[in-house]
Amino acid sequence: MKRNDHHNNRNHHNSHLSLNNASSLYIFDPSVRIDKDRYKWNIRFIRMIHEMLRNNHVKIKTRGFAFMIDAICIIHDHMTSDICMNTDVYPLIAEKHGIESIEKVEHNIRNAINSAFRFRTELGDNVESPMDVFHKRPSPKEFLLHLTHEVQTRMALET
């Protein structure tokens, strides 16, 4: 094996480990043994994220929608709002989806949020929306932290 091949294999192996250690919720790795109740909770959590994104007018067919699901799972697993999107979140999403730069991940998430905020603005003041908590377009971090908190709160109420 060439030195570069060995180096690339080692880096791939290490990054795979970092992904698996990041979150059993995020990956749904079949090799990780989780009990039936935890598996059901994971499914409910993902469904709740879908529902919250749709309620906030995020278009389901965008890459940003899929990236936001992953981001919310990662933020949830970090259990803190003191998280850096560029180092803690975007690299894991880029790796999972085979994207070379975190800027593309951030761009897709930002575009999805912009589109949702524009849609909310077009609805006017007569229609209530979960997006109303934001008086101006939120940053990706603001939006994702807010949704993570909302999902966590709703999940806690269900149990």
Backbone as a ProteinNet text record, in pm:
[ID]
protein_1_A
[PRIMARY]
MKRNDHHNNRNHHNSHLSLNNASSLYIFDPSVRIDKDRYKWNIRFIRMIHEMLRNNHVKIKTRGFAFMIDAICIIHDHMTSDICMNTDVYPLIAEKHGIESIEKVEHNIRNAINSAFRFRTELGDNVESPMDVFHKRPSPKEFLLHLTHEVQTRMALET
[TERTIARY]
84	0	89.2	55.3	131.2	109.1	208.3	197.9	74	43.2	-74.1	-203.9	-208.5	-328.2	-350	-239.9	-249.9	-295.9	-238.7	-275.8	-424.3	-472.9	-613.1	-704.8	-666.2	-747.6	-754	-640.8	-639.1	-728.7	-720.3	-805	-952.1	-984.3	-1122.8	-1170.9	-1086.2	-1122.8	-1143.8	-1053.2	-1065.7	-1189.9	-1220	-1337.7	-1464.3	-1462.2	-1577.5	-1600.9	-1491	-1504.6	-1561.9	-1516.7	-1568.1	-1717.3	-1761.7	-1903.9	-1982.6	-1932.9	-2005.5	-2008.5	-1899.9	-1897.7	-1980.5	-2009.4	-2082.6	-2224.9	-2289.1	-2428.5	-2487.1	-2540.2	-2612.6	-2743.6	-2800.4	-2921.1	-2894.3	-2783	-2747.6	-2722.1	-2658.5	-2615.1	-2715.5	-2785.2	-2867.2	-2782.6	-2667.5	-2572.2	-2626	-2653.4	-2709.7	-2615.6	-2485.7	-2392.6	-2397.4	-2455	-2470	-2594.5	-2578	-2690.4	-2765	-2885.3	-2969.6	-3096.6	-3154.9	-3274.7	-3393.5	-3498.9	-3616.9	-3679	-3681.5	-3740.5	-3659.6	-3526.9	-3442.6	-3459.5	-3471.1	-3492.1	-3623.7	-3729.2	-3858.9	-3850.9	-3777.3	-3760.4	-3688.9	-3584.8	-3510.7	-3603.5	-3688.5	-3781.8	-3878.4	-3931.5	-4022.4	-3950.3	-3825.4	-3746.3	-3729.1	-3693.1	-3675.1	-3807.8	-3916	-4047.7	-4085	-4053.2	-4082.1	-4001.6	-3877.2	-3794.5	-3859.1	-3900.8	-3968.4	-4088.9	-4170.2	-4291.1	-4257.5	-4158.6	-4120.8	-4065.6	-3986.4	-3932.8	-4045.8	-4138.4	-4252.3	-4337.9	-4362.8	-4441.6	-4374.2	-4243.2	-4167.7	-4143.1	-4216.6	-4218.2	-4087.7	-4010.1	-3889.1	-3932.1	-3888.9	-3929.7	-3860.2	-3940.6	-3892	-3797	-3809.1	-3728.5	-3592.6	-3557.4	-3428	-3321.9	-3197.9	-3087.7	-3078	-3112.2	-3109.1	-3199.1	-3313.2	-3404.8	-3334.8	-3270.3	-3198.5	-3082.2	-3010.5	-2896.9	-2943.1	-3058.9	-3109.7	-3150.5	-3202.7	-3235	-3107.8	-3002.9	-2875.4	-2822.4	-2830.6	-2778.5	-2851.9	-2983	-3061.2	-3023.6	-3002.8	-2960.2	-2823.3	-2731.9	-2597.3	-2604.6	-2679.8	-2694	-2757.3	-2858.5	-2923.6	-2822.3	-2740.1	-2642.9	-2533.1	-2502.4	-2400.8	-2453.2	-2584.2	-2650.8	-2602.8	-2574.1	-2534.4	-2565.2	-2593.1	-2611.3	-2478.4	-2375.8	-2240.9	-2174.2	-2216.9	-2169.9	-2126.5	-2019.1	-1970.5	-2014.3	-2094.6	-2148	-2036.1	-1933.8	-1826.7	-1734	-1725.9	-1635.5	-1709.1	-1826.7	-1897.3	-2009.6	-2065.5	-2185.3	-2161.3	-2124.5	-2112.6	-2015.4	-1900.2	-1809.6	-1871.1	-1948.4	-2011.9	-2116	-2191.4	-2292.7	-2225.6	-2119.8	-2047.7	-1993.7	-1936.3	-1881.3	-1990.4	-2099.3	-2209.8	-2262.5	-2272.4	-2332.3	-2228.7	-2101.8	-1996.6	-1972.6	-1984.6	-1964.2	-1826	-1754.5	-1615.4	-1597.7	-1693.8	-1671.7	-1790.3	-1757.7	-1863.2	-1940.4	-1880.2	-1948.4	-2072.8	-2065.9	-2182.3	-2294.7	-2259	-2359.3	-2426.5	-2344.6	-2397.3	-2483.2	-2440	-2512.6	-2651.8	-2659	-2788.6	-2882.1	-2828	-2910.6	-2957.7	-2867.5	-2904	-3010.8	-2995.7	-3096	-3232.6	-3235.5	-3363	-3428.6	-3349.2	-3402.7	-3451.9	-3373.9	-3415	-3547.5	-3560	-3682.4	-3801.3	-3781	-3887.6	-3926.5	-3829	-3857.5	-3930.3	-3888.9	-3958	-4102.8	-4124.3	-4259.5	-4343.6	-4285.9	-4357.3	-4393.4	-4302.7	-4327.7	-4440.5	-4444.5	-4548.8	-4686.4	-4692.7	-4821.1	-4889.8	-4812	-4868.1	-4893.8	-4940.1	-4960.3	-5087.8	-5175.7	-5303.4	-5291	-5179.8	-5160.4	-5050.3	-5079.4	-4977.3	-4884.8	-4760.4	-4660	-4555.5	-4497.6	-4387.1	-4269.7	-4258.9	-4150	-4165.5	-4283.2	-4309.9	-4217.9	-4152.7	-4062.5	-3942.2	-3917.3	-3804.8	-3856.4	-3806.6	-3849.6	-3769.4	-3655.7	-3575.7	-3526.3	-3474.7	-3429.8	-3322.9	-3344.2	-3245.9	-3122.5	-3012.7	-2892.5	-2918	-2841	-2858.2	-2846.7	-2750.8	-2734.4	-2856.4	-2906	-3025	-3143.7	-3166.1	-3280.4	-3269.3	-3152.1	-3133.5	-3135.9	-3078.6	-3086.6	-3231.1	-3304.7	-3445.8	-3525.1	-3507.8	-3582	-3541	-3412.5	-3367.1	-3435.9	-3441.1	-3507.7	-3656.6	-3721.5	-3864.1	-3890.2	-3808.5	-3824.4	-3801.4	-3696.6	-3667.5	-3782.3	-3837.5	-3948.4	-4070.8	-4104.2	-4220.9	-4199.4	-4077.2	-4049	-4062.3	-4018.4	-4028.4	-4175.1	-4257.7	-4401	-4471.5	-4419.5	-4480.1	-4449.9	-4342.3	-4303	-4360.3
-116.6	0	123.8	220.4	344.4	425.3	507.8	590.7	678.9	744	831.5	753.6	631.1	549.2	515	478.9	445.9	568.3	685.5	809.8	840.1	827.4	853.6	755.5	627.5	528.1	559.1	598.7	630.5	750.9	855.3	972.8	937.9	853.5	811.9	735.6	647.5	570	662	757.5	849.9	936.9	984.6	1069.1	987	860	773.5	756.2	742.1	730	857.2	972.7	1096.9	1111.6	1066.7	1071.6	979.9	858.2	765.1	810.8	871.1	919	1045	1114.7	1240.4	1217.6	1112.5	1098	967.7	888.1	769.9	812.9	925.8	980	1028.7	1096.3	1157.7	1053.7	947.1	851.3	739	694.4	573.6	456.1	442.7	338.8	203.1	110.1	-19.6	-104	-71.6	-149.1	-107.4	10.8	56.5	-9.3	-75.6	-144.7	-48.3	-14.2	65.2	-13.3	9	-66.2	-15.5	-93.5	-64.6	70.5	102.4	228.5	348.2	338.2	447.3	463.4	352.8	358.3	429.6	395.7	460.2	609.2	643.7	783.9	858.5	796.8	857.3	885.9	790	806.9	921.8	927.7	1037	1172.1	1173.4	1297.3	1347.2	1258	1295.3	1342.9	1274.2	1316.6	1454.5	1479	1609.1	1718.8	1690.7	1787.7	1817.6	1713.3	1731.6	1823.9	1794.3	1873	2019.2	2041.6	2178.5	2254.6	2189	2255.3	2291.2	2198.2	2226.8	2340.6	2338.9	2445.4	2581.7	2582.6	2706.3	2739.1	2673.1	2703.1	2668	2575.2	2530.2	2428.3	2450.1	2361.3	2226.5	2121.2	1986.1	1936.1	1986.6	1936.3	2002.5	2089.1	2155.8	2075.2	2092.8	2028.8	2087	2214.2	2279.2	2210.3	2159	2086.1	1964.4	1885.7	1766.1	1804.2	1909.8	1952.9	2003.4	2070.3	2120.4	2005.9	1899	1781.8	1732	1716.3	1670.7	1769.7	1898.5	2000.8	1998.4	1985.8	1981.7	1859.5	1747.8	1627.3	1646.9	1708.7	1732.3	1829.1	1938.4	2035.9	1970.1	1889.6	1817.8	1731.4	1660.9	1571.6	1646.3	1768.4	1847.7	1899.3	1905.4	1947	2082.6	2173.1	2308.9	2402.6	2527.1	2626.8	2691.5	2658.3	2709	2615.4	2629.2	2540.3	2626.4	2587.4	2658.9	2582	2645.2	2578.5	2534.6	2621.1	2592.6	2479.9	2451.9	2345	2224	2244.4	2134.2	2073.2	2149.5	2103.5	2083	2190.3	2182.8	2075.9	2055.6	1950.8	1810.4	1779.5	1647.6	1630	1735.3	1728.9	1716	1794.2	1787.2	1646.9	1587.9	1454.1	1351.3	1360.4	1265	1268.8	1388.1	1404.4	1409.9	1389.7	1388.1	1523.2	1628.3	1764.3	1810.1	1873.4	1908.9	2029.4	2121.5	2241.3	2267.3	2315.9	2350	2472.5	2553.6	2671.5	2632.4	2520.4	2474.3	2430	2368.1	2327.9	2452.2	2547.7	2671.7	2745.7	2749.8	2817.9	2756.7	2625.3	2558.3	2582.1	2578.8	2605.2	2750.3	2843	2985.1	3012	2953.4	2972.4	2918.9	2804.1	2747.1	2836.9	2892.3	2984.5	3113.4	3167.4	3289.2	3269	3156.5	3125.1	3113.7	3046.1	3030.6	3165.9	3250.2	3381.5	3470.5	3464.3	3540.5	3495	3362.6	3309.1	3358	3354	3400.7	3548.7	3627.9	3771.1	3793.2	3711.9	3724.1	3687.1	3602.8	3564.1	3682.2	3776.3	3894.5	3871.6	3975.2	3972.8	3901.7	3871.4	3808.3	3660.1	3600.2	3456.7	3434.8	3354.9	3323.8	3214.6	3222.6	3126.7	3112.1	2992	2977.5	3068.9	3109.4	3197.2	3338.4	3367.8	3501.2	3539	3442.6	3475.5	3555.3	3551.2	3624.5	3753.1	3866	3994.5	4031.3	3967.2	3981.6	3841.4	3828.9	3696.8	3645.3	3524.6	3470.8	3415.7	3414	3346.7	3197	3117	2972.2	2922.7	2975.6	2930.5	2966.3	3089.3	3129.9	3040.6	3018.8	2939.3	2795.3	2736.8	2596.7	2577.3	2669.5	2660	2672	2764.5	2781.2	2653.3	2599.2	2477.5	2359.1	2347.8	2239.7	2249.2	2369.9	2390.8	2355.2	2398.1	2369.2	2218.7	2149.9	2005.4	1935.2	1975	1915	1937.5	2058	2089.5	2005.2	1995.1	1913.6	1766.3	1718.6	1577.5	1552.6	1646.4	1631.5	1629.3	1705.8	1708.3	1578.4	1510.1	1383.1	1267.9	1277.2	1164.9	1173.8
0	0	0	-84.3	-90.6	37.6	66.9	187.8	184.7	72.6	62.6	80.5	23.7	39.7	186.2	253.7	396	475	441.6	509.7	486.9	363.8	333.4	404.7	407	477.5	626.2	684	826.5	854.6	770	789.2	773.5	675.3	657.2	780.2	832	949.9	1069.9	1090.4	1203.1	1190.2	1068.9	1053.9	1074.1	1033.6	1055.9	1205.5	1280.5	1425.1	1484.7	1434.9	1491	1462.3	1346.9	1317.3	1410.3	1427.8	1513	1657.4	1703.8	1841	1857.5	1748.6	1757.5	1805	1756.4	1793.4	1743.1	1831.4	1785.2	1721.8	1766.7	1707.9	1566.3	1547.7	1420.3	1311.9	1346.2	1245.7	1220.7	1321.1	1312.5	1263.2	1322.8	1285.4	1330.4	1236.6	1274.8	1359.8	1359.5	1441.4	1588.4	1614.8	1752.7	1809.9	1921.1	1983.7	2075.9	2036.9	2124.5	2150.2	2266.4	2298.2	2217.3	2218.7	2139.4	2177.1	2306.3	2350.6	2299.9	2305.3	2255.6	2104.9	2034.5	1890.2	1858.4	1929.9	1908.8	1940.9	2047	2083.1	1970.9	1914.6	1802.8	1685.1	1651.8	1539.7	1569.1	1690.2	1727.6	1721.2	1763.5	1761.5	1618.2	1527.9	1386.7	1327.6	1358	1307.1	1360.9	1486.5	1545.9	1475.9	1442.4	1369	1234	1163.2	1033.6	1050.1	1148.3	1171.4	1202.3	1287.6	1323.7	1202.5	1120.1	1000.7	904.3	884.9	795.9	852.5	983.6	1046.6	1033.4	1021.3	1004.9	858	770.3	626.6	555.2	608.9	540.6	435.7	314.3	203.8	216.6	214.5	240.4	131.1	10.6	-100.9	-113.5	-20	-28.2	46.1	5.2	77.7	218.4	230.3	360.4	461.6	417	504.6	564.6	478.9	525.8	616.7	579.6	661.1	797.8	801.6	929	1022.3	966.6	1049.6	1117.3	1038.8	1094.4	1197.8	1166.2	1257.1	1390.8	1387.6	1511.5	1594.4	1529.1	1601.1	1666.3	1594.8	1648.7	1767	1749.6	1857.5	1979.9	1957.4	2067.8	2143.2	2069.2	2132.7	2207	2165.8	2236.9	2370.8	2384.3	2507.9	2559.6	2468.7	2507.2	2391.9	2425.3	2319.7	2283.6	2359.4	2331.9	2231.2	2107.8	2001.7	1884.1	1820.6	1703.1	1578.8	1498.3	1380.3	1284.9	1268.4	1172.5	1216.1	1344.8	1389.2	1445.4	1504.3	1569.9	1486.5	1393.7	1323.3	1173.5	1103.8	958.1	908.3	972	921.5	924.7	1028.8	1036.4	926.6	900.9	795	659	636.6	508.7	486	589.8	575.9	548.1	621.2	602.5	459.3	402.4	269.7	157.7	191.9	89.9	25.4	103.3	53	96.4	4.6	31.1	123	125.2	207.1	299.3	417.9	513.4	465.9	379.6	328.1	248.3	175.9	99	192.6	303.5	402.3	459	502.7	560.1	458.1	333	226	207.3	203.3	185.4	303.4	423.6	542.4	541.1	513.1	510	403.6	284.6	178.7	219.8	285.4	330.8	434.6	524.9	626.6	561	468	397.4	325.2	257	184.4	280.5	392.7	491.8	551.1	578.8	635.9	534.7	408.2	303.6	291	292.1	282.5	399.6	519.4	638.5	623.9	572.5	553.9	453.6	348.7	246.9	301	403.4	461.9	529.2	576.2	641.3	789.1	853.1	997.6	1040.7	947.1	981.9	1013.8	976.5	996.2	1099.7	1202.2	1302.9	1250.7	1293.9	1251.7	1361.3	1376	1471.9	1439.1	1314.5	1271	1329	1387.9	1442	1557.7	1620.9	1731.5	1682.3	1553.8	1495.6	1432	1476.5	1421.5	1297	1281.4	1159.7	1123.5	1001.8	958.3	1054.2	1108.6	1203.5	1132.9	1205	1153.9	1160	1087.1	1097.4	1242.4	1316.2	1454.5	1538.9	1527	1602.8	1570.4	1442.7	1398.5	1447.5	1431	1469.3	1620.9	1696.5	1842.5	1890	1829.6	1864.9	1835.7	1715.8	1680.3	1767.3	1797.5	1884.7	2019.8	2075.4	2204.3	2194.8	2087.6	2069.7	2059.3	1983.2	1967.5	2102.5	2171.6	2302.4	2400.7	2400	2488.7	2456.5	2329.6	2290.2	2319.6	2299.3	2331.4	2481.3	2562.6	2708.8	2751.8	2685.9	2720.5	2684	2582	2538.3	2631.5	2706.9	2792.4	2930.9
[MASK]
+++++++++++++++++++++++++++++++++++++++++++++++++++++++++++++++++++++++++++++++++++++++++++++++++++++++++++++++++++++++++++++++++++++++++++++++++++++++++++++++

